[in-house]
Amino acid sequence: MQQSDFESISRVSVPELDSILGKPFPILDDGFVRLVDYMGSDESIVQAARVSYGKGTKKVNEDRGLIRYLMRHRHSTPFEMCELKLHVRVPMDTWRQWIRHRMANVNEYSTRYSVAIDSAQTTLPGEWRVQSVGNKQGSDGYLELSKGDHLTKKETEFQKFATDIYNERLEMGVAREQARKDLPLATYTEAYWKVDLHNLLHFLALRMDDHAQLEIRLFAKTIGEQIVQKWVPNAWEAFVDYRLNAVNLTKYDTEIIHALNTSGKDGAKKKAIELGLLDEQGSTAKKSREREELESKLKEMGFSIPW
């Protein structure tokens, strides 16, 4: 093949994304997300899936249909052809959850090399959440305002005290790497985060979920709705339809629904006892998170709970 046989290539450009390059989207009291760079588009996903056909179809509706097929059947490789590079400012405790998603390239602000960012996430009196009884790692509702006001005042005092100690250590010549050790987890950090679309959507599926912690959910929601939706609208639409708003049915779920449809409530209850979701008397006294999740799915699909 000679050089003249190769088609000319131009960089994929998404005007809707170009218009927000470098624009910070504020989150929490002093956090942000901003787009630094990107590679690829919906067209890149289609091209990767149809690599043996070169550029592939020119019909937009066919491209959309292919992307939806890929998403529906979890063919992930074509989505890896697209990448985003983000600049984020995020509280350290939230960043701990974020960095657990290890399928990205990360470069974080170093408090060994530089002075820590002089900013920490603060909590308004009405924002103190109550520990959930049913979910050990979640919250449910808010404290009354009088208690919240007390906690906010204590938070302000504590954060000032921690900052004063940190600055005093620096002024006395203590190494930055040691002076930082008592800074609160509310302290903001910054990072560049580069990730492909497949792994980004996995991150968003987990962190936009109602069960995710509120702070990281706000970051994920901003990334998804303010950036990804503009970048790859067809892929985003498919993601919302087949991941975010979809109901995943387990083997137990399908067996219960089948029994409910064919044998009514008695049949479904009998099947639930057989599967160990109810005790031998058919009572819900036996605690079962799997049953609770099934009940939530049944309600979402318009079924009444059969026991």
QUIZI-V928988 format. One record per residue. RES is the residue in three letters. PSI is psi in degrees with one decimal (none if undefined). OMEGA is omega in whole degrees, 0 to 359 (NA if undefined). D_CENTER is the distance of its C-alpha to the mean C-alpha in Angstrom with 2 decimals. Layout:
BEGIN
res:RES psi:PSI omega:OMEGA d_center:D_CENTER
res:RES psi:PSI omega:OMEGA d_center:D_CENTER
END
This chain:
BEGIN
res:MET psi:129.5 omega:180 d_center:45.14
res:GLN psi:162.4 omega:182 d_center:46.18
res:GLN psi:-32.7 omega:182 d_center:44.08
res:SER psi:-14.7 omega:181 d_center:45.14
res:ASP psi:-15.3 omega:182 d_center:43.54
res:PHE psi:138.5 omega:176 d_center:39.98
res:GLU psi:151.0 omega:177 d_center:38.26
res:SER psi:146.9 omega:183 d_center:37.24
res:ILE psi:133.5 omega:174 d_center:33.58
res:SER psi:151.5 omega:181 d_center:31.89
res:ARG psi:133.2 omega:178 d_center:28.45
res:VAL psi:131.5 omega:180 d_center:25.95
res:SER psi:136.0 omega:176 d_center:25.36
res:VAL psi:101.7 omega:185 d_center:23.11
res:PRO psi:-38.9 omega:180 d_center:24.92
res:GLU psi:-30.5 omega:179 d_center:22.13
res:LEU psi:-37.1 omega:178 d_center:20.05
res:ASP psi:-32.3 omega:183 d_center:23.19
res:SER psi:-15.9 omega:180 d_center:23.74
res:ILE psi:8.4 omega:178 d_center:20.68
res:LEU psi:126.4 omega:178 d_center:21.10
res:GLY psi:-6.3 omega:182 d_center:21.20
res:LYS psi:123.1 omega:179 d_center:20.46
res:PRO psi:132.4 omega:173 d_center:18.48
res:PHE psi:110.7 omega:184 d_center:16.18
res:PRO psi:139.6 omega:178 d_center:16.83
res:ILE psi:140.0 omega:186 d_center:14.33
res:LEU psi:-152.0 omega:185 d_center:15.84
res:ASP psi:-25.6 omega:180 d_center:19.47
res:ASP psi:17.5 omega:178 d_center:19.50
res:GLY psi:168.9 omega:176 d_center:16.12
res:PHE psi:163.9 omega:169 d_center:15.20
res:VAL psi:135.1 omega:174 d_center:13.43
res:ARG psi:145.6 omega:181 d_center:15.95
res:LEU psi:126.0 omega:179 d_center:16.47
res:VAL psi:-40.9 omega:182 d_center:19.13
res:ASP psi:164.2 omega:177 d_center:19.74
res:TYR psi:160.5 omega:176 d_center:18.80
res:MET psi:131.3 omega:175 d_center:20.53
res:GLY psi:178.2 omega:182 d_center:21.01
res:SER psi:-174.9 omega:173 d_center:20.38
res:ASP psi:-39.8 omega:181 d_center:20.62
res:GLU psi:-35.2 omega:180 d_center:24.15
res:SER psi:-34.4 omega:178 d_center:23.17
res:ILE psi:-46.2 omega:180 d_center:21.31
res:VAL psi:-43.2 omega:181 d_center:24.47
res:GLN psi:-41.4 omega:179 d_center:26.75
res:ALA psi:-38.6 omega:180 d_center:25.20
res:ALA psi:-30.0 omega:182 d_center:25.49
res:ARG psi:38.6 omega:187 d_center:29.05
res:VAL psi:-31.9 omega:181 d_center:30.09
res:SER psi:-11.8 omega:180 d_center:33.51
res:TYR psi:13.7 omega:180 d_center:34.17
res:GLY psi:-124.8 omega:184 d_center:33.46
res:LYS psi:-26.4 omega:178 d_center:31.87
res:GLY psi:-166.4 omega:184 d_center:31.63
res:THR psi:151.9 omega:177 d_center:32.09
res:LYS psi:-0.3 omega:181 d_center:32.52
res:LYS psi:119.3 omega:184 d_center:31.82
res:VAL psi:-40.4 omega:182 d_center:28.58
res:ASN psi:-33.1 omega:177 d_center:28.46
res:GLU psi:-38.7 omega:177 d_center:28.92
res:ASP psi:-44.7 omega:179 d_center:26.12
res:ARG psi:-44.2 omega:180 d_center:23.77
res:GLY psi:-38.6 omega:179 d_center:25.11
res:LEU psi:-44.2 omega:179 d_center:24.61
res:ILE psi:-41.5 omega:179 d_center:20.94
res:ARG psi:-36.8 omega:177 d_center:20.44
res:TYR psi:-45.7 omega:180 d_center:22.54
res:LEU psi:-43.9 omega:180 d_center:20.56
res:MET psi:-42.0 omega:184 d_center:17.24
res:ARG psi:-36.7 omega:183 d_center:19.15
res:HIS psi:12.1 omega:174 d_center:20.78
res:ARG psi:40.7 omega:171 d_center:17.94
res:HIS psi:95.5 omega:194 d_center:20.03
res:SER psi:-25.3 omega:188 d_center:17.44
res:THR psi:-44.1 omega:180 d_center:19.89
res:PRO psi:-29.9 omega:180 d_center:20.50
res:PHE psi:-18.3 omega:178 d_center:16.88
res:GLU psi:-8.6 omega:179 d_center:17.30
res:MET psi:-7.7 omega:180 d_center:19.99
res:CYS psi:139.8 omega:180 d_center:17.70
res:GLU psi:150.0 omega:173 d_center:16.21
res:LEU psi:145.8 omega:171 d_center:14.76
res:LYS psi:118.7 omega:183 d_center:15.82
res:LEU psi:149.7 omega:170 d_center:14.26
res:HIS psi:121.8 omega:185 d_center:15.99
res:VAL psi:147.1 omega:167 d_center:14.09
res:ARG psi:123.2 omega:192 d_center:15.74
res:VAL psi:144.0 omega:175 d_center:13.93
res:PRO psi:146.8 omega:185 d_center:15.61
res:MET psi:-35.9 omega:180 d_center:16.39
res:ASP psi:-34.7 omega:175 d_center:15.21
res:THR psi:-37.7 omega:179 d_center:11.63
res:TRP psi:-32.0 omega:177 d_center:12.14
res:ARG psi:-41.0 omega:178 d_center:13.31
res:GLN psi:-41.6 omega:182 d_center:10.04
res:TRP psi:-46.1 omega:188 d_center:8.46
res:ILE psi:-11.5 omega:175 d_center:11.63
res:ARG psi:-21.7 omega:175 d_center:11.49
res:HIS psi:97.3 omega:194 d_center:9.69
res:ARG psi:1.8 omega:184 d_center:13.22
res:MET psi:54.6 omega:179 d_center:13.34
res:ALA psi:163.7 omega:174 d_center:13.61
res:ASN psi:126.8 omega:189 d_center:16.58
res:VAL psi:138.1 omega:169 d_center:16.50
res:ASN psi:110.4 omega:186 d_center:19.29
res:GLU psi:150.8 omega:174 d_center:19.02
res:TYR psi:131.1 omega:183 d_center:21.60
res:SER psi:119.9 omega:175 d_center:24.35
res:THR psi:5.0 omega:168 d_center:26.07
res:ARG psi:-35.8 omega:184 d_center:28.78
res:TYR psi:-36.3 omega:184 d_center:29.77
res:SER psi:159.5 omega:175 d_center:29.05
res:VAL psi:139.0 omega:182 d_center:29.38
res:ALA psi:148.1 omega:177 d_center:26.23
res:ILE psi:128.0 omega:184 d_center:24.58
res:ASP psi:65.9 omega:180 d_center:26.58
res:SER psi:138.3 omega:177 d_center:23.82
res:ALA psi:146.1 omega:180 d_center:22.03
res:GLN psi:131.3 omega:178 d_center:19.68
res:THR psi:160.4 omega:184 d_center:22.02
res:THR psi:123.6 omega:177 d_center:21.86
res:LEU psi:155.7 omega:182 d_center:23.96
res:PRO psi:-33.5 omega:182 d_center:26.32
res:GLY psi:7.6 omega:185 d_center:24.57
res:GLU psi:4.2 omega:180 d_center:21.08
res:TRP psi:116.8 omega:186 d_center:21.93
res:ARG psi:149.5 omega:180 d_center:20.16
res:VAL psi:141.6 omega:177 d_center:22.12
res:GLN psi:132.0 omega:177 d_center:21.29
res:SER psi:140.2 omega:178 d_center:20.61
res:VAL psi:-40.7 omega:184 d_center:23.57
res:GLY psi:-18.3 omega:183 d_center:22.01
res:ASN psi:107.6 omega:187 d_center:18.72
res:LYS psi:-22.8 omega:182 d_center:19.61
res:GLN psi:16.6 omega:183 d_center:16.25
res:GLY psi:178.9 omega:180 d_center:15.51
res:SER psi:164.1 omega:182 d_center:17.37
res:ASP psi:100.8 omega:180 d_center:19.48
res:GLY psi:-174.9 omega:186 d_center:21.31
res:TYR psi:152.5 omega:175 d_center:22.82
res:LEU psi:155.7 omega:175 d_center:25.95
res:GLU psi:153.4 omega:189 d_center:29.04
res:LEU psi:-35.8 omega:182 d_center:29.58
res:SER psi:-43.0 omega:177 d_center:32.50
res:LYS psi:-39.5 omega:179 d_center:30.58
res:GLY psi:-39.6 omega:179 d_center:27.67
res:ASP psi:-42.5 omega:179 d_center:30.25
res:HIS psi:-46.2 omega:182 d_center:31.71
res:LEU psi:-37.0 omega:179 d_center:28.44
res:THR psi:-40.4 omega:178 d_center:27.54
res:LYS psi:-43.6 omega:178 d_center:31.03
res:LYS psi:-39.4 omega:178 d_center:30.73
res:GLU psi:-46.0 omega:180 d_center:27.39
res:THR psi:-44.6 omega:180 d_center:29.09
res:GLU psi:-44.8 omega:182 d_center:32.06
res:PHE psi:-46.5 omega:182 d_center:30.13
res:GLN psi:-38.5 omega:177 d_center:28.01
res:LYS psi:-42.6 omega:180 d_center:31.27
res:PHE psi:-45.5 omega:180 d_center:33.08
res:ALA psi:-40.0 omega:179 d_center:30.54
res:THR psi:-41.0 omega:179 d_center:30.61
res:ASP psi:-42.8 omega:178 d_center:34.41
res:ILE psi:-44.6 omega:180 d_center:34.72
res:TYR psi:-48.7 omega:181 d_center:32.52
res:ASN psi:-35.7 omega:178 d_center:34.58
res:GLU psi:-42.4 omega:178 d_center:37.78
res:ARG psi:-44.3 omega:179 d_center:37.03
res:LEU psi:-42.6 omega:180 d_center:36.40
res:GLU psi:-29.1 omega:179 d_center:39.65
res:MET psi:0.0 omega:176 d_center:41.51
res:GLY psi:9.1 omega:178 d_center:40.41
res:VAL psi:140.4 omega:180 d_center:37.91
res:ALA psi:141.7 omega:181 d_center:35.66
res:ARG psi:-37.3 omega:184 d_center:32.20
res:GLU psi:-25.1 omega:179 d_center:30.69
res:GLN psi:-34.2 omega:181 d_center:32.46
res:ALA psi:-26.9 omega:186 d_center:32.51
res:ARG psi:-9.5 omega:196 d_center:28.73
res:LYS psi:-20.0 omega:180 d_center:28.62
res:ASP psi:11.3 omega:175 d_center:28.78
res:LEU psi:140.4 omega:181 d_center:26.27
res:PRO psi:157.2 omega:178 d_center:23.81
res:LEU psi:-12.4 omega:177 d_center:20.14
res:ALA psi:-12.1 omega:180 d_center:19.67
res:THR psi:135.7 omega:180 d_center:21.03
res:TYR psi:143.5 omega:171 d_center:18.97
res:THR psi:164.8 omega:178 d_center:18.43
res:GLU psi:153.1 omega:180 d_center:17.77
res:ALA psi:154.8 omega:166 d_center:16.66
res:TYR psi:132.4 omega:186 d_center:16.67
res:TRP psi:112.1 omega:181 d_center:13.75
res:LYS psi:126.8 omega:187 d_center:14.79
res:VAL psi:147.2 omega:176 d_center:12.92
res:ASP psi:163.0 omega:187 d_center:14.04
res:LEU psi:-38.8 omega:180 d_center:12.58
res:HIS psi:-50.4 omega:181 d_center:12.49
res:ASN psi:-30.3 omega:176 d_center:10.34
res:LEU psi:-43.0 omega:180 d_center:8.08
res:LEU psi:-34.0 omega:176 d_center:7.72
res:HIS psi:-43.1 omega:176 d_center:7.26
res:PHE psi:-46.6 omega:182 d_center:4.33
res:LEU psi:-37.2 omega:179 d_center:3.02
res:ALA psi:-38.4 omega:180 d_center:5.30
res:LEU psi:-41.9 omega:190 d_center:4.63
res:ARG psi:-12.7 omega:172 d_center:2.47
res:MET psi:-8.6 omega:180 d_center:4.42
res:ASP psi:147.5 omega:182 d_center:7.00
res:ASP psi:-22.0 omega:181 d_center:10.06
res:HIS psi:-11.1 omega:179 d_center:10.51
res:ALA psi:155.2 omega:178 d_center:7.78
res:GLN psi:141.6 omega:187 d_center:9.78
res:LEU psi:-45.2 omega:186 d_center:10.58
res:GLU psi:-49.6 omega:181 d_center:10.55
res:ILE psi:-26.4 omega:177 d_center:7.12
res:ARG psi:-36.1 omega:179 d_center:6.16
res:LEU psi:-38.8 omega:177 d_center:8.80
res:PHE psi:-46.1 omega:181 d_center:7.74
res:ALA psi:-42.2 omega:180 d_center:4.56
res:LYS psi:-40.3 omega:179 d_center:7.24
res:THR psi:-45.6 omega:179 d_center:9.80
res:ILE psi:-46.0 omega:183 d_center:8.71
res:GLY psi:-50.9 omega:188 d_center:8.41
res:GLU psi:-28.9 omega:183 d_center:11.50
res:GLN psi:-20.2 omega:184 d_center:13.54
res:ILE psi:-60.9 omega:186 d_center:13.32
res:VAL psi:-40.8 omega:180 d_center:12.17
res:GLN psi:-35.9 omega:178 d_center:14.09
res:LYS psi:-32.5 omega:186 d_center:17.09
res:TRP psi:-54.0 omega:184 d_center:16.93
res:VAL psi:75.0 omega:186 d_center:16.90
res:PRO psi:-37.4 omega:179 d_center:17.67
res:ASN psi:-42.5 omega:179 d_center:18.91
res:ALA psi:-38.2 omega:179 d_center:16.01
res:TRP psi:-43.7 omega:179 d_center:13.61
res:GLU psi:-45.1 omega:180 d_center:16.11
res:ALA psi:-39.4 omega:179 d_center:16.27
res:PHE psi:-44.6 omega:179 d_center:12.55
res:VAL psi:-42.4 omega:183 d_center:12.66
res:ASP psi:-41.4 omega:190 d_center:15.93
res:TYR psi:-9.3 omega:179 d_center:15.45
res:ARG psi:-62.4 omega:186 d_center:11.94
res:LEU psi:-46.5 omega:186 d_center:10.43
res:ASN psi:16.7 omega:181 d_center:14.00
res:ALA psi:158.4 omega:175 d_center:15.68
res:VAL psi:120.1 omega:180 d_center:17.40
res:ASN psi:118.3 omega:182 d_center:17.68
res:LEU psi:128.1 omega:176 d_center:21.23
res:THR psi:175.4 omega:177 d_center:22.56
res:LYS psi:-42.8 omega:178 d_center:26.22
res:TYR psi:-42.5 omega:181 d_center:27.10
res:ASP psi:-48.6 omega:183 d_center:25.50
res:THR psi:-34.5 omega:179 d_center:27.53
res:GLU psi:-40.0 omega:179 d_center:30.65
res:ILE psi:-44.7 omega:181 d_center:30.49
res:ILE psi:-39.6 omega:178 d_center:29.98
res:HIS psi:-43.7 omega:179 d_center:32.80
res:ALA psi:-37.9 omega:179 d_center:35.02
res:LEU psi:-40.4 omega:182 d_center:34.32
res:ASN psi:-29.9 omega:184 d_center:35.28
res:THR psi:-29.7 omega:185 d_center:38.33
res:SER psi:6.6 omega:178 d_center:39.65
res:GLY psi:-167.4 omega:184 d_center:38.27
res:LYS psi:-38.3 omega:180 d_center:36.99
res:ASP psi:-41.3 omega:179 d_center:39.53
res:GLY psi:-40.2 omega:179 d_center:38.43
res:ALA psi:-39.1 omega:179 d_center:34.74
res:LYS psi:-41.6 omega:178 d_center:35.71
res:LYS psi:-41.9 omega:180 d_center:37.92
res:LYS psi:-38.7 omega:179 d_center:35.21
res:ALA psi:-38.0 omega:176 d_center:32.79
res:ILE psi:-43.8 omega:180 d_center:35.60
res:GLU psi:-37.3 omega:182 d_center:36.16
res:LEU psi:-4.3 omega:178 d_center:32.51
res:GLY psi:15.0 omega:179 d_center:32.56
res:LEU psi:-21.7 omega:175 d_center:30.19
res:LEU psi:159.9 omega:176 d_center:33.16
res:ASP psi:179.2 omega:187 d_center:36.10
res:GLU psi:-21.5 omega:177 d_center:39.48
res:GLN psi:0.9 omega:180 d_center:40.59
res:GLY psi:17.6 omega:181 d_center:37.59
res:SER psi:151.5 omega:177 d_center:36.30
res:THR psi:10.7 omega:180 d_center:32.70
res:ALA psi:-30.6 omega:178 d_center:33.91
res:LYS psi:119.1 omega:183 d_center:32.40
res:LYS psi:131.5 omega:181 d_center:28.84
res:SER psi:109.2 omega:177 d_center:26.38
res:ARG psi:-33.8 omega:179 d_center:22.61
res:GLU psi:-40.1 omega:178 d_center:22.84
res:ARG psi:-40.6 omega:180 d_center:25.29
res:GLU psi:-39.6 omega:178 d_center:23.23
res:GLU psi:-39.3 omega:177 d_center:20.29
res:LEU psi:-44.7 omega:180 d_center:22.99
res:GLU psi:-38.6 omega:178 d_center:24.46
res:SER psi:-40.8 omega:179 d_center:21.24
res:LYS psi:-42.0 omega:180 d_center:21.06
res:LEU psi:-44.9 omega:179 d_center:24.78
res:LYS psi:-41.8 omega:181 d_center:24.52
res:GLU psi:-31.8 omega:181 d_center:21.78
res:MET psi:3.7 omega:174 d_center:24.19
res:GLY psi:10.4 omega:177 d_center:27.17
res:PHE psi:150.0 omega:171 d_center:28.95
res:SER psi:148.7 omega:180 d_center:30.74
res:ILE psi:124.9 omega:189 d_center:30.28
res:PRO psi:7.5 omega:179 d_center:33.32
res:TRP psi:none omega:NA d_center:34.27
END
